[in-house]
Amino acid sequence: MREVVPRMANFVVTVRYGLMAATERFSAESGEFRPGDEVIVRTARGIDYGAVMSAAVPDVPAGPDGEVRGELLRAANETDRKIIAHIREAREPDEFANCAECIEARRLPMRLVGVEHLFSGDKIIFYFLADNRVDFRELVKDLARRYRTRIEMRQIGVRDEARLLADYEHCGRELCCRVFIRNLEPVTMRMAKMQKTTLDPSKISGHCGRLMCCLRFEDCVYSALQAEMPAKGAVCVLDDFAGEVVSVDIFRRLVTLNLPNGGQETVSLDDVREIRGRRGGKPSGRWDGGARRNDLPGSACPCRNGSRPPPGAGDPAASGSPAEAEREDG
């Protein structure tokens, strides 16, 4: 794990650098840097070339709210640009080809996907995919003898491969993992279900073949809105009638109820006085409970006191098992 620079910075600048588009904060002596400026930075792995992503922020201490990962040395000049252009156009393609040949010659079960030659020239990083661990010690020796510098082999996953090789997503924008996402966190099918999006894998998967990272962006909002709503099978009690929940609209805060007379009514959540069995159960398609609020046994509201009513006390889910209620709600 990289160590945070333990000192106060005159200015803090966010810089993106490297083939993996790492985005980190760097200390700087000057506050004149602007987004888009090309700069030379000292990182945990050596001197590198990067681009400024945000304006300099004055007097920000290193710490949890502003971790400083290195030092911004200076703005890049024309000589620096020629060096980085030579590295990308000549050195890296040659290093990639030679490494691929060595892998094939040694019959190693790995696939090379990228190479990164540091601006300082004191390290070359090779990125590869493999199903299992690979013994590449002899390969590293071959490459070190050839290039006379430090060699690092880094095994990556399919999401990192997309960050390295892909460009634009279905939405027409550049991949989020290349632009601003720093850590690739898990994305689950529950998030897709919560947002009522299509469950067709071809439509909600990114270039990496995994669920798209953007499904995480609004998950907390959907979860908060859903938590306020009753589940299917719960009983909502209003001033003049009550009914069993068959569907909800979390954005408009509307609840559709099955009534005892066989009809349906859509009401605002704000008009609901009590919710019996917030987690609900499997909707029965009909509800034969009392038609009026005063006909229902008990007066406690489970959604307000945090507890469920006892079995048989007006809770439609009481007859079903907890596992069934959980599956319906999940």
ABEGO torsion letter per residue (X at the ends): XBBBBBBBBABBBBBBBEAAGBBBBBBBABAABBBGBBBBBBBAAEBBBBBBABBBBBGBBBEAABBBAEBBABBBBAAAAAAAAAAAAAAAAAAAAAAAAAAAAAGBBBBBABBBBBAAGABBBBBBBBABBBBAAAAAAAAAAAAGBBBBBBBBBAAAAAAAABABBAAGBBBAAAAABABBBBBBAAAAAAAGBBABAAAABBAAGBBBAAAAAAAAAAAAAAAABBBBGBBBBBAABBBBBABBBAAAGBBBBBBAAGBBBBBBAAABABBBGAAEBBBAGBBABBABAAABBEABBAAAAGBBBBBGBGBAAAABBAAAAAAAAX
